[in-house]
């Protein structure tokens, strides 16, 4: 069988493996303390199984995808058209990859993971969301009220859902625990 879209097939396969791995790891989580709680393993297992299912769908679709008909064109015309498209999209405002933003996003994620221990989930998440939303919106977005309000709103909703609705304890942070 010939794979029509190798990138989609690989992404599907990786999604299947990652989803099943998450489901297997989630099975090892401790059981719920009470009969009424759903327990810590339900969400990771559900997300893992959904990811595996979507990966399977992507894999199957990539195997049965129709190969687009190759246009019969002069190679020099194709190259000149590609160069023209590249020149037209060379505007730095609309560049496809902003390396500085990418690196700042990766650094922000690493700092977020480290900051949860000290600043707690709520504060760390709001600051992380503020950074990520600012990076996605582009230059000048960091100090807009809408960016800050959206980060605070999403952070508080996520915190409220987990702590109040699902009763999952989240890290309060060493800075806020006080000395015992």
HUBELBEL-V212451 format. One record per backbone hydrogen bond with DSSP energy under -1.0 kcal/mol. CO is the residue of the C=O (numbers start at 0). NH is the residue of the N-H. If there is no record, write none. Layout:
[[CO/NH] [CO/NH]]
//
This chain:
[[4/8] [5/9] [6/10] [7/11] [8/12] [9/13] [10/14] [11/15] [12/16] [13/17] [14/18] [15/19] [16/20] [17/21] [18/22] [19/23] [20/24] [21/25] [22/26] [24/27] [25/28] [40/44] [41/45] [42/46] [43/47] [44/48] [45/49] [46/50] [47/51] [48/52] [49/53] [50/54] [51/55] [52/56] [53/57] [54/58] [55/59] [56/60] [57/61] [58/62] [59/63] [61/3] [61/4] [70/72] [73/77] [74/78] [75/79] [76/80] [77/81] [78/82] [79/83] [80/84] [81/85] [82/86] [83/87] [84/88] [90/93] [97/101] [98/102] [99/103] [100/104] [101/105] [102/106] [103/107] [104/108] [105/109] [106/110] [107/111] [108/112] [109/113] [110/114] [111/115] [114/118] [115/119] [116/173] [117/174] [119/123] [120/124] [121/125] [122/126] [123/127] [124/128] [125/129] [126/130] [127/131] [128/132] [129/133] [130/134] [131/135] [132/136] [133/137] [137/140] [140/143] [143/147] [144/148] [145/149] [146/150] [147/151] [148/152] [149/153] [150/154] [151/155] [152/156] [153/157] [154/158] [155/159] [156/160] [157/161] [158/162] [159/163] [159/164] [160/165] [161/167] [170/120]]
//
